[in-house]
Amino acid sequence: MLNTQDFRKHAHVMADWMADYFENVEHYPVMSQVKPGEIKSQLPGSFNESPEKFEEIFKDFEKIIMPGITHWESPNFFAYFPASKSKASVLAEMVTATLGVQGMVWLTSPAATELEDRMMEWMRDLLGLSAEWTGSIQDTASTGTFNALITAREKASGYQINQKGFAGMPQYRIYASEQAHSSIDKNVKIAGFGIDNLVKIPVDKNFAMIPEKLEVAVREDLAKGFHPLFVLGAMGTTGTTAVDPLDKIGQIAQTYNLWYHVDAAYSGAALIVPEFRWMSKGMEMADSMVFNPHKWLFTNFDCNLYYVKDPKALTQAYSITPEYLKTDTDTEVNNYRDWHIQLGRRFRALKLWFVLRSFGAEELRQIIRHHCEWADWLKEEIEQSTQFELLAPVPVNLVCFRYNDGKMSEEELNAFNEKLMKEINASGKIFMTHTKLNGKYTLRWVGGHPELTKGHVERAWALMKEMAAHLGR
Amino acid sequence: MLNTQDFRKHAHVMADWMADYFENVEHYPVMSQVKPGEIKSQLPGSFNESPEKFEEIFKDFEKIIMPGITHWESPNFFAYFPASKSKASVLAEMVTATLGVQGMVWLTSPAATELEDRMMEWMRDLLGLSAEWTGSIQDTASTGTFNALITAREKASGYQINQKGFAGMPQYRIYASEQAHSSIDKNVKIAGFGIDNLVKIPVDKNFAMIPEKLEVAVREDLAKGFHPLFVLGAMGTTGTTAVDPLDKIGQIAQTYNLWYHVDAAYSGAALIVPEFRWMSKGMEMADSMVFNPHKWLFTNFDCNLYYVKDPKALTQAYSITPEYLKTDTDTEVNNYRDWHIQLGRRFRALKLWFVLRSFGAEELRQIIRHHCEWADWLKEEIEQSTQFELLAPVPVNLVCFRYNDGKMSEEELNAFNEKLMKEINASGKIFMTHTKLNGKYTLRWVGGHPELTKGHVERAWALMKEMAAHLGR
């Protein structure tokens, strides 16, 4: 077992390793280049009886594990949605790991709960939400959206599903656009509604929900005797960051008494910049929303914010207070164990506090603005190119496009673009992922690293063109 | 924004702060002594526009936040179940935070998935489980148990609840002892069964499930036309670490075709020591089990192991593969996103690897043995005392007892023991929590810190006697 003296020594070695990593991360291949099984085969099949020196363990980490890491921390990581953290946030995680606080109830570390209360207020104001909203930090948007579904379910059933189960309950119906994140599908299954009761609403040419189609679907369901329960509006879909018309959806939600949940998991970060608040128009009609500072607000994963107007409905659905969790302050404080499935919870507010204070709001806004400007630049380059084709609007910093020189069939285009992406990723220089839009294999480029520069974007664009030429186009 | 040079400097300051904290943690009051609102009132109501120096932020952390921390890291923390981490595990968290890996699919960092595969094998072997078991790392036992419930639900319904919802399904029934952890209640509600369908089976004088009563309950439910679905066996309840008779429950589960889930969240750690494996007798009949290295195996929260024999039933229930998550290796590798509600996942296997290697199995066993020996010593002291009374058996390292000099009514005893605990906690010297057993206010003492010594246990016992005397007994 390491004693404190050993720990001090190794923690300093780690501190330098961490700083070196940040310094050198651009030199690693962004996407790990290993083959399936390559890492595992280097790890012994059984544990050791005797202690090993930390130096030995760390040597193995560098030799065996590091080649199997895809570098989410690289500014050349343009894949999925980024999980962009910042150095301030990593410093906070060092403290969090050391304290090992369990913030399940107020008493188990009052500061964890009260800093979280405050951070939820700061973030609410930063995002331009009204004081009606309250909330707590959760792990991911998937579980945040799950909370919303369960709350809606229990409110509508008068908490009778919690009590007796679904027997005798109406057939509830859930609505989301065809482009909504897969977590709504997963959650609808898990929460017991059945995926057949998730109604996917068609999208327009910009991949945003067509609200008239939502209303038609709700009316048809009512006519069939179903119970329309819940609608999800996406403020930034995962495929293309399309923005559903939140105001029109909100009006329909109010007319038909639907629980209205907004998924702003990714694009929510842009709401700190006033000129992007057109996206959230109508969000005030929502009952709940999720936003992930761990995606594009430079805060280490995991850090999801679940905002809700009526928290009692959530805590009443989840509350269980066995004797061993009762405390004297239960009526005076927030006990965040009742806000999600888990009981235990990490001290996540600390990293958000470090991030917000060390950047300050203005620098955060500036970075977000730059990312969007550069995405816009890339978009224009693509539009002006005779070889590449833009496939979706670019409301924030995700660009959806493909190679298309006008000389290939749709089938050939799909095959070529898949090959192009794989070659680009295999170069290790940048990492992108894909989606499919109207059957078209679509390259997704998203730049969200806090230290991204215009130069990174220019080099990425040059590489794409180069690679296409290299592949004989 | 901090640059790498600033980061390096502050990371070294942090390294010293962390080591100092470990050195001094015994001098802090274990339970935070602040009042509700005391921390929050010191935090400004709004964020700053301008960046602040890290030194300033950290000064506030020490001044405002630290007094609101309950020190889970103190060896004098004897409350709840410990969340005992180790220094090796904290070093791992430094690396994890720096890499910021998202292990949702293999491709997003092959090493995260493959190290996790291996760690699940190492831990399976360490716990004495057979090679039939496989699994993945999750956040908490609550969600692990939730997985089990959803899997059982979907297997029994032929995945029809996932597809169509509960309509037309039989009334499923879930069984657990009266002493099972509150997460089963919460999960039964959330999963849509209804808490009325959770049948609480009575316990014997040792707080372990009476298996004959389980069989009676199942038969009665069958007679009523219900569908008995799931039984939870606790290998270590939260109240008293009581051990349900896993073998007898297993036989009943097999006879009546119930999904059999074992909650070994806490006491599972003791299974690394062969002489404690009497507790897991019959676990081989189970379908799934949970165990938390973050409780008593010195690995930072969160780190829950969910083991299952048939993982396909789980991944089929949870699987959703939108285009943007498809990869070429999907058929060759584990994509752990399909093993829980969340999509994103931290690189948790690293800390387990650091812990297992830096301690080695033999030292881990030795520490667990010591904890149990010292709990046994405390138990004997209590049994020999004329002032204190043991209230439950001590299978591992949790001691349940109360002050009872034979001169008070039950009501007075409850009031006195509550007062005694609060005075002890208010001293800041040690921290204990309570439960109620057969209506008796019960003090719970549990010693699980890796650096716990017999001296800490002796001083805790001396303090309890002193405090009782101080309160006039």
Interface residues (C-beta under 8 A of the other chain):
Chain A: M1 L2 N3 T4 D6 F7 R8 H10 A11 H12 M14 A15 D16 W17 M18 A19 Y21 F22 E23 M31 S32 V34 P36 G37 E38 I39 K40 L43 G45 S46 F47 N48 E49 S50 P51 E52 F54 E56 I57 F61 I64 I65 M66 P67 G68 I69 T70 H71 W72 E73 Y80 A83 K85 S86 K87 A88 S89 V90 L91 E93 M94 V95 T96 A97 T98 L99 G100 V101 Q102 W106 L107 T108 S109 P110 A111 A112 E114 L115 D117 R118 E121 W122 D125 L126 D139 T140 S142 T143 F146 I150 R153 Q160 I161 N162 Q163 K164 G165 F166 A167 M169 Q171 Y172 H181 S182 S183 D185 K186 N187 K189 I190 A191 G192 F193 G194 I195 D196 N197 T238 G239 H294 N300 F301 D302 A317 Y318 I320 T321 P322 E323 Y324 L325 D328 T329 E332 V333 I341 Q342 L343 G344 R346 L350 W353 F354 L356 R357 S358 F359 G360 A361 E362 E363 I367 T433 H434 T435 K436 R444 P450 E451
Chain B: M1 L2 N3 T4 D6 F7 R8 H10 A11 H12 M14 A15 D16 W17 M18 A19 Y21 F22 E23 M31 S32 V34 P36 G37 E38 I39 K40 L43 G45 S46 F47 N48 E49 S50 P51 E52 F54 E56 I57 F61 I64 I65 M66 P67 G68 I69 T70 H71 W72 E73 Y80 A83 K85 S86 K87 A88 S89 V90 L91 E93 M94 V95 T96 A97 T98 L99 G100 V101 Q102 W106 L107 T108 S109 P110 A111 A112 E114 L115 D117 R118 E121 W122 D125 L126 D139 T140 S142 T143 F146 I150 R153 Q160 I161 N162 Q163 K164 G165 F166 A167 M169 Q171 Y172 H181 S182 S183 D185 K186 N187 K189 I190 A191 G192 F193 G194 I195 D196 N197 T238 G239 H294 N300 F301 D302 A317 Y318 I320 T321 P322 E323 Y324 L325 T329 E332 V333 I341 Q342 L343 G344 R346 L350 W353 F354 L356 R357 S358 F359 G360 A361 E362 E363 I367 K422 T433 H434 T435 K436 R444 P450 E451
